[in-house]
């Protein structure tokens, strides 16, 4: 289960990306989450995924 609150979700995603996943696609596949859903929620609070840093910034 992922957090519904976008700010909590940001923290959750960046922690998972830092500690467990080499990229957003692998995280989404493993957690069975649509990538567009995640990126849209993060855009709603002004964050985008940076592939080089493997985090939302």
FITORMI-596845 format. One record per atom (N, C-alpha, C): residue number from 1; residue in one letter; chain; atom name; x, y, z. Coordinates in steps of 0.05 Angstrom, whole numbers, plus 5000, padded with zeros to 4 digits. Atoms other than C-alpha are relative to their C-alpha. Last residue first. Layout:
# residues N
<keba NUM "a" "A" "CA" <X Y Z>>
...
This chain:
# residues 57
<keba 57 "x" "A" "N" <4989 4974 4991>>
<keba 57 "x" "A" "CA" <5262 5331 4850>>
<keba 57 "x" "A" "C" <4982 5023 4991>>
<keba 56 "x" "A" "N" <5017 4978 5007>>
<keba 56 "x" "A" "CA" <5237 5260 4847>>
<keba 56 "x" "A" "C" <5012 5025 5011>>
<keba 55 "x" "A" "N" <5017 4989 4979>>
<keba 55 "x" "A" "CA" <5293 5210 4850>>
<keba 55 "x" "A" "C" <4982 5021 4989>>
<keba 54 "x" "A" "N" <5019 5021 4990>>
<keba 54 "x" "A" "CA" <5337 5166 4808>>
<keba 54 "x" "A" "C" <4984 5009 5024>>
<keba 53 "x" "A" "N" <4999 5001 4971>>
<keba 53 "x" "A" "CA" <5390 5220 4803>>
<keba 53 "x" "A" "C" <4983 4978 5012>>
<keba 52 "x" "A" "N" <4972 5001 4993>>
<keba 52 "x" "A" "CA" <5402 5209 4728>>
<keba 52 "x" "A" "C" <5003 4998 5031>>
<keba 51 "x" "A" "N" <4989 5026 5005>>
<keba 51 "x" "A" "CA" <5329 5191 4716>>
<keba 51 "x" "A" "C" <5029 4998 5009>>
<keba 50 "x" "A" "N" <4974 4996 5012>>
<keba 50 "x" "A" "CA" <5301 5254 4748>>
<keba 50 "x" "A" "C" <5014 4973 4997>>
<keba 49 "x" "A" "N" <4981 5021 4997>>
<keba 49 "x" "A" "CA" <5227 5244 4763>>
<keba 49 "x" "A" "C" <5026 5007 4984>>
<keba 48 "x" "A" "N" <4997 5017 5023>>
<keba 48 "x" "A" "CA" <5187 5308 4769>>
<keba 48 "x" "A" "C" <5022 4980 5005>>
<keba 47 "x" "A" "N" <4976 5018 5002>>
<keba 47 "x" "A" "CA" <5162 5346 4829>>
<keba 47 "x" "A" "C" <4999 4983 4975>>
<keba 46 "x" "A" "N" <4977 4986 5011>>
<keba 46 "x" "A" "CA" <5115 5407 4833>>
<keba 46 "x" "A" "C" <5026 4983 4998>>
<keba 45 "x" "A" "N" <4986 4985 4978>>
<keba 45 "x" "A" "CA" <5061 5382 4880>>
<keba 45 "x" "A" "C" <5027 5011 4990>>
<keba 44 "x" "A" "N" <5020 4983 4986>>
<keba 44 "x" "A" "CA" <5012 5361 4825>>
<keba 44 "x" "A" "C" <5012 5015 5023>>
<keba 43 "x" "A" "N" <5002 4974 5014>>
<keba 43 "x" "A" "CA" <5072 5337 4784>>
<keba 43 "x" "A" "C" <4981 5018 5014>>
<keba 42 "x" "A" "N" <4976 4984 4993>>
<keba 42 "x" "A" "CA" <5084 5283 4837>>
<keba 42 "x" "A" "C" <5000 5027 4986>>
<keba 41 "x" "A" "N" <5002 4991 4972>>
<keba 41 "x" "A" "CA" <5013 5258 4831>>
<keba 41 "x" "A" "C" <5023 5017 5008>>
<keba 40 "x" "A" "N" <5021 4979 4999>>
<keba 40 "x" "A" "CA" <5019 5257 4754>>
<keba 40 "x" "A" "C" <4996 5010 5029>>
<keba 39 "x" "A" "N" <4989 4975 5010>>
<keba 39 "x" "A" "CA" <5085 5219 4758>>
<keba 39 "x" "A" "C" <4980 5023 5000>>
<keba 38 "x" "A" "N" <4979 4989 4982>>
<keba 38 "x" "A" "CA" <5056 5166 4803>>
<keba 38 "x" "A" "C" <5010 5027 4990>>
<keba 37 "x" "A" "N" <5014 4992 4975>>
<keba 37 "x" "A" "CA" <4993 5155 4762>>
<keba 37 "x" "A" "C" <5019 5013 5019>>
<keba 36 "x" "A" "N" <5013 4975 5005>>
<keba 36 "x" "A" "CA" <5033 5155 4697>>
<keba 36 "x" "A" "C" <4985 5010 5025>>
<keba 35 "x" "A" "N" <4980 4979 4999>>
<keba 35 "x" "A" "CA" <5078 5100 4725>>
<keba 35 "x" "A" "C" <4988 5028 4996>>
<keba 34 "x" "A" "N" <4997 4987 5026>>
<keba 34 "x" "A" "CA" <5019 5055 4738>>
<keba 34 "x" "A" "C" <5019 5023 5003>>
<keba 33 "x" "A" "N" <5011 4972 5001>>
<keba 33 "x" "A" "CA" <5030 5017 4803>>
<keba 33 "x" "A" "C" <5005 5011 4972>>
<keba 32 "x" "A" "N" <5024 5001 5017>>
<keba 32 "x" "A" "CA" <5041 4942 4810>>
<keba 32 "x" "A" "C" <4985 5026 5000>>
<keba 31 "x" "A" "N" <5023 4993 4984>>
<keba 31 "x" "A" "CA" <5091 4950 4867>>
<keba 31 "x" "A" "C" <4973 5000 4986>>
<keba 30 "x" "A" "N" <5000 5015 4976>>
<keba 30 "x" "A" "CA" <5145 4912 4831>>
<keba 30 "x" "A" "C" <4976 5005 5018>>
<keba 29 "x" "A" "N" <5005 5028 5007>>
<keba 29 "x" "A" "CA" <5130 4941 4763>>
<keba 29 "x" "A" "C" <4997 4983 5025>>
<keba 28 "x" "A" "N" <5028 5002 5009>>
<keba 28 "x" "A" "CA" <5126 5012 4790>>
<keba 28 "x" "A" "C" <4992 4971 4993>>
<keba 27 "x" "A" "N" <5016 4996 4977>>
<keba 27 "x" "A" "CA" <5192 5005 4827>>
<keba 27 "x" "A" "C" <4970 4997 4993>>
<keba 26 "x" "A" "N" <4998 5024 4983>>
<keba 26 "x" "A" "CA" <5226 4975 4767>>
<keba 26 "x" "A" "C" <4982 5002 5025>>
<keba 25 "x" "A" "N" <5014 5021 5013>>
<keba 25 "x" "A" "CA" <5201 5031 4722>>
<keba 25 "x" "A" "C" <5000 4974 5017>>
<keba 24 "x" "A" "N" <5029 4998 4994>>
<keba 24 "x" "A" "CA" <5223 5084 4771>>
<keba 24 "x" "A" "C" <4984 4977 4987>>
<keba 23 "x" "A" "N" <5015 4980 5015>>
<keba 23 "x" "A" "CA" <5296 5063 4769>>
<keba 23 "x" "A" "C" <4970 4999 5006>>
<keba 22 "x" "A" "N" <4981 4985 5017>>
<keba 22 "x" "A" "CA" <5351 5025 4806>>
<keba 22 "x" "A" "C" <4986 5020 4981>>
<keba 21 "x" "A" "N" <5006 5002 5029>>
<keba 21 "x" "A" "CA" <5303 5004 4861>>
<keba 21 "x" "A" "C" <5020 5017 4984>>
<keba 20 "x" "A" "N" <5008 5026 5011>>
<keba 20 "x" "A" "CA" <5314 4987 4934>>
<keba 20 "x" "A" "C" <4998 4997 4970>>
<keba 19 "x" "A" "N" <4991 5024 4986>>
<keba 19 "x" "A" "CA" <5348 5040 4977>>
<keba 19 "x" "A" "C" <4994 4973 4986>>
<keba 18 "x" "A" "N" <4973 4999 4990>>
<keba 18 "x" "A" "CA" <5346 5105 4938>>
<keba 18 "x" "A" "C" <5010 4973 5010>>
<keba 17 "x" "A" "N" <4982 4998 5023>>
<keba 17 "x" "A" "CA" <5285 5090 4896>>
<keba 17 "x" "A" "C" <5029 5001 5010>>
<keba 16 "x" "A" "N" <4999 5026 5015>>
<keba 16 "x" "A" "CA" <5247 5064 4957>>
<keba 16 "x" "A" "C" <5019 5001 4976>>
<keba 15 "x" "A" "N" <4987 5020 4982>>
<keba 15 "x" "A" "CA" <5266 5125 4999>>
<keba 15 "x" "A" "C" <5002 4974 4985>>
<keba 14 "x" "A" "N" <4971 4995 5001>>
<keba 14 "x" "A" "CA" <5249 5172 4941>>
<keba 14 "x" "A" "C" <5015 4981 5018>>
<keba 13 "x" "A" "N" <4988 5007 5026>>
<keba 13 "x" "A" "CA" <5181 5139 4932>>
<keba 13 "x" "A" "C" <5030 5005 5000>>
<keba 12 "x" "A" "N" <5001 5029 5004>>
<keba 12 "x" "A" "CA" <5161 5140 5005>>
<keba 12 "x" "A" "C" <5015 4992 4974>>
<keba 11 "x" "A" "N" <4980 5011 4982>>
<keba 11 "x" "A" "CA" <5182 5213 5014>>
<keba 11 "x" "A" "C" <5002 4970 4997>>
<keba 10 "x" "A" "N" <4974 4991 5009>>
<keba 10 "x" "A" "CA" <5143 5234 4953>>
<keba 10 "x" "A" "C" <5022 4988 5017>>
<keba 9 "x" "A" "N" <4993 5017 5023>>
<keba 9 "x" "A" "CA" <5083 5192 4974>>
<keba 9 "x" "A" "C" <5028 5008 4989>>
<keba 8 "x" "A" "N" <4991 5025 4989>>
<keba 8 "x" "A" "CA" <5082 5228 5041>>
<keba 8 "x" "A" "C" <5009 4980 4978>>
<keba 7 "x" "A" "N" <4975 4994 4987>>
<keba 7 "x" "A" "CA" <5079 5294 5004>>
<keba 7 "x" "A" "C" <5011 4975 5013>>
<keba 6 "x" "A" "N" <4978 4996 5019>>
<keba 6 "x" "A" "CA" <5026 5268 4956>>
<keba 6 "x" "A" "C" <5027 5005 5013>>
<keba 5 "x" "A" "N" <4992 4972 4999>>
<keba 5 "x" "A" "CA" <4980 5241 5011>>
<keba 5 "x" "A" "C" <5025 5004 4982>>
<keba 4 "x" "A" "N" <5018 4985 5017>>
<keba 4 "x" "A" "CA" <4954 5173 4988>>
<keba 4 "x" "A" "C" <5007 5030 4999>>
<keba 3 "x" "A" "N" <5014 4977 4988>>
<keba 3 "x" "A" "CA" <5012 5134 5016>>
<keba 3 "x" "A" "C" <4983 5014 4980>>
<keba 2 "x" "A" "N" <4985 4975 5001>>
<keba 2 "x" "A" "CA" <5027 5068 4981>>
<keba 2 "x" "A" "C" <4985 5023 5012>>
<keba 1 "x" "A" "N" <5017 4976 5000>>
<keba 1 "x" "A" "CA" <5000 5000 5000>>
<keba 1 "x" "A" "C" <5018 5025 5000>>
